Amino acid sequence: MPGFIDQMGNILQMNDYPKKIVSIVPSQTELLYYLGAEKQIVGITKFCIHPKSKVSNVQKVGGTKNLNIQLIRDLKPDLIIGNKEENDQNDIEILSKEFPVWMSDIKNLDEALEMIYGIGAVINRNNSASELMHKINSQFLSFKAMKPKKRTLYFIWNKPFMAAGKNTFIDDMMIRCGFINCAEKDNGRYPEYDLKQIKELNPELILLSSEPFPFKETHLQFFQTEMPNAMVKIVDGEMFSWYGSRLLSAVDYYKILIKDLRNI
């Protein structure tokens, strides 16, 4: 049985392909089901909501950043699949001492495709993973970004206002759509802004994500009132931040979004 290297450079040595998997990242849980690993999945987080028809009866092991370590121990997984950004480092360090843990680290589409390949290899679903990678890559290669490009702020949180910054997966999806991320690059990956700072950045487009904070029509109206010269739109956060099999639907979603923006 060969060793596997995850996206953080960790080497996993396993005696056999996993029969019991705990997935602690929602988008990667959905990916595992897509790749055909349903029978191996014994634990997921409370935020793993897709596919809806499959996840309801699977043991929940806490949230992505507050895992129930003892419950995971009780499940005795052969493999845990996590992510550098979404999971707590201390939790991962504890689990890594007891179980094989495959970690992803994703900031762009290329790394998302690498993750799909890596997970496919470690769960013995190489063919399914390769086919999925090809489908996703083909869709993005033929996708045409919005023109002219729009200076954009993409908000993921309210009170405080928190935006997706540079060098994030959301930023890469924005760039591919033709949205110029005007979050300041030196303010971190998810910078916080007050209303005065937002006005100073003067975005042409404000995108309000449906997750992790569920922006609603009242928030849209607030920004439209405060920023009358900007277009404001609520968007499906899964289409911008889920980097697994959900990417199969992303390009079609972006096409509709761009068409809608042209009509605002």
N, C-alpha and C positions, 0 to 999 in steps of 0.2 A: 504494500500500500504506500503510494508516494506521499510526501509531505505537501502541504498547501501553504501558500503565502498570501496573507490578506493584504488589504490596501494600506495598512499601517506598517507593513514589513514584518509582521509576526509570522512565525512558522508553526503550522499546526501538524502534529503527528497523530494519526488515528489508525487503529488497527483494521477498521472497516468503514464503509460508508455509513452515515448516521441513520439510525432507526428511530431515534427520539430527538426532535429538534425543538428548541425554544427560540422564538423570534421576538426581539424586543424593539423592533422598528416597524411601524405600520406599513410603509410602502414596500419594505422587504418581505413582510408577511404576505401581502398580496402577491408579490412576485413568486414566493414559494408555492402558493396555490396554483398560480398560472403554470409553473414548471412541472406540476404534477406530484408535489410532495405532501399532499393532504394527509395521508396516512401516517406520516412521520411527525407531524406537528402536534406537540403535546402541551405547549404553553405559548401564550402571546400576551401583549399588554392590553389594557382596557381601551387604548386608543387604536388598536388594530381592528378597524371596522369593515374592511373589505377582504374578501368578498362576503357580502352580508349574509348570504345563504349558508356560509360555511363556518363563520367564526363564533357564532353565538354559543355553541356548546363546548368550545375549547377553554381549558383552564386559563384564567387571567392571572398574571403574575405581578400586578401593580401597574404603575405608569412608566413611561420611558425613562424618567429621571428619578423615580422613587420605587425601585424594584423590591419585591418581596424575596429577598435572597433565600430564606429558609424554604419557601414554597418551591423555588427553582431547584434547590437541593433535593427536595422530596420527589420531584419529577425525574431526577437522575438523567438529564439529557446527555446524548452523545455529542451534541453540538449546540452552541448558542450563537446566534447571528445578531450583531449589533452595529452601531454607527458611532463614530467619534463625536459628532456634534449633538446627536439626539440623546445619547445616553450619558449617565454620570460616570466620570472617570474612576471614582472610588469603587462604585459598584462593579465596573468592568475589571478592575484590578483584583477584587475579591474573587469574582467568578473565574477569572483566568487561572487562578491558582488551583482550581478544582475541576474545571471542565475545558474542553477545546472551545475557544471563542474566536469566531471569524468576524473581523471588524472592517467596515467600509469607511471611506473618507472621500466624500464626493462634493466637488465644487463646480462641476461642469458636465456637459453631456458625455464627453469622452470617458470621464471617470465613472459615470453612471453605466455606460456600456461595459466598461471593465468590471464593474461590480456584478453585473448580470452574468458575465462570463465566469467570474470567480465563484459565485454562488452555485452556478450550474455545475461547475467542476467538482466542488466539494460535496455536493449532494448527488452526484452521478446523473445529472440531467444535461449533459453537454450538448446534445443535439437540439433539445428544446430551447436552451439558452442561446445557442448560435442562431437559430431561426428567429428568435425574438429580437436579438441584436440587429440582425439584417433588416427586419421589418421597420424597426424604429429608426435606424440610420437612414434608410431609403426615404422615409417620410420627411425627415429633416433636411436631407440633401435637396429635395425638390421644393422645399418651402421658401416662399419669398417674403421677406420682411416688409414691414410697413414703411412707406415713403410719403412725404419726408419723415425723418426720424423725429421722435418726440422726447423732449426732456421730461423724465418721469420719476416720481417717487412711488414706491410700492410699500404700503404699510401692512405690517403683520400684527400690530398691537395698538391698543388704545389706552390712554392714561397710564403711563406716558405714551405718546406717539412714538412707535418704534418702526423703523424702516429696514428693508433688506438692503444691506450695503454691498460694497464691491467684494469680489472674490467669494461669492456664494453661488449655490446652484440656482437660486432665484434670479440672481444677477445675470447668469449665463442665459437663462431662458428669456429674460427681458431683452438682452442684446440680440438674440436670434429673432425676436419679434420686431425689432426696430425701435425699441424703447431705450433711450440713453439714460442710464441710472445717474441721477444728479445727487444722490447721497454722497457726502464727502468721504473720500477714500481713507482719510486718516482718523476717522471717528469709529473705527471698528466694523465688525461684520454686520451688526444689527444696531446702528446708532439710534439714539433717542433725540427727539426734537420737540421744542415747544412751537406754538403757532407762529410766533415772531420769526423764528429761524426758518420755518417752512416757507413763509412768505418771502424771506430773503433769498431762498434758493429758487423761487419763482418757477416751479415746474409747470410745463404745459399740460401734463397729464398726471392725475393722481389715481392710483389703483388701490382699492381697499380689499384685502384678502378675506375670504370666508373662513380662514383658519391661520394660525391657532386662535386668534381673536375673531369671533363671528361678526364682522362689520355688517350693519343693517342700513336700511333706507334713511334712518335718522342721522347716521354718521355721514352718509352721502350728502344729505341736505345741508349739514353743518359745513362741510368743505365747499360745497357749491356757493354758500352764502359768504364764507370767508375768503374764498379764492375764485371770484367770479370769472376770471380770465382763463381758468384751467378747466379742462375736461375731467370729470370724476366718474369712476366706474367701479362697481363691485365685481370682483373676479373670483373664480373658483380656485382656491388656494392649492387644492390637490394637483391642479394642472400646472402649477408653477413650482411646486416643491416636492412632489412625490416622484422619486427617481427610479422606479421599477417598471413593472408592466403597465402602469398607468400612463407611461409615456406613449403608448400606442394610440391613446386618444388625444394627446396634447396638441398635435399639429392641426387636426381638424378644429379643435377648440380655438386655437390661436387665429385661424383663418376667419372664423365667425366673429371673434372679438375685434379683429382689425376692421372687418366690414362694418361692425356696429359703431366703432369709433369714428369711422369716416362719415357716418350719418348723424353724429352728434352735432 
